[in-house]
Amino acid sequence: MTEKVCIFGSTGSIGCNSLEVIDNLNNNGLDFSVSYLTTNTSIDLLAEQIKKYSPKGIAITDELSCDQFVSRYKFNDLEIFKGRKGILELSKRDDFSLLISSLVGIAGLEPTVNAIKKDRRIALANKETLVVAGELVNDLVKKNSSTLIPIDSEHSAIFQCLTGEKMSNVSGIILTASGGPFLNKSLDELNYVTVNDALAHPNWSMGKKITIDSATMMNKGLEIIEAKWLFNLAPSQISVVIHKQSIIHSMVEFIDGSVIAQLGIPDMKLPIQYALTYPHRVINDFPKMNFNSPLTLTFEPPDYEKFKCLKLAIDALNSGGIYPTVLNAANEIAVELFLNEAISFNEIPEILELTLNNFNDDQELSLDNIMNTDKSVRRKLKENQKFYSK
């Protein structure tokens, strides 16, 4: 049986790795075909992917880039979906069985929700889907015949460690964090780091936004919120430990004191493959751990004063409701400002804290209210000339 795959964000890091995984799986006797690919602006890379995988259709969310693609490339019998409306239309299609959802930010929420309503299997790399709408998404998954499998290395690790276990036996989970490029810098030194400094992650190759989130440790804060909904845990059951080698991808502690960990080299291909082939394990040609070489594993608690974004994410989770939506929207704008060199690195958590403190949550949790709150937070921050006049 052929697994027909749609990849939201096929030109990003997760999307490109996913295509490599699909190649490897097909070389090892499985049958995966690529039905749809999407990008925002990377149309030349998308064209290369079209030539190799011959998808039925594509979506290009940036409308100008879509127009450029149409004028630059001619592919016979290729459906082209344009803009935000285009990817939402594509997400409702019935002719694919597996969605790899790797769009960046809240842009992935509505398309993923549409695919859940269509009973698709979802390999989820877009953590914001659960960060801002975890309760709603979980309810939808239960109401439909959809399956949600995490791709994030940390959540994949927890997912694997919990296989065959009763949740009543789980004491808590421990998410590991590399600490990013600034683990050994002081809070004062962070005032002077550059965009290039923040993009130089020591272990992982990721997109710009996620790399900055890793540098501020907001990525780990978002993962805490995501884990709460993925595994139906209380916030008090989720902790973070700095493990700079990125070999242990996360751990589960049980009520008897036993701890199960999942290990692997820092490479997203393994968690992607596990999500695509679950509940089976399939042979692959990827590099493996070598325990005959010297290996040191270290652990330390995170510095919540230096990495204030992590604490703000935990506070937003504890506040509940639409607060995680506010946090996520403010973070996406703050990261954009930093990448554009409009603010300093340490101003990212300042923006988040200011936004959260000035927000009063009196709204019912619904998809419309989540999207409206997201737009409102972004608009207010963009209207604040304190940041855009630098």
Secondary structure, DSSP 8 states (H G I E B T S, - for coil): --EEEEEETTTSHHHHHHHHHHHHHHHTT--EEEEEEEESS-HHHHHHHHHHH--SEEEESSHHHHHHHHHH---TT-EEEEHHHHHHHHHT-SS-SEEEE---GGGGHHHHHHHHHTT-EEEE--THHHHHHHHHHHHHHHHTT-EEEE-SHHHHHHHHHTTT--GGGEEEEEEEE--GGGTTS-TTGGGG--HHHHH--SS----HHHHHHHHHTHHHHHHHHHHHHHTT--GGGEEEEE-TT--EEEEEEETTS-EEEEE--S-THHHHHHHHHTT------S----TTS------B---TTTSHHHHHHHHHHHH-TTHHHHHHHHHHHHHHHHHTTSS-TTHHHHHHHHHHHT--------HHHHHHHHHHHHHHHHT-HHHHT-
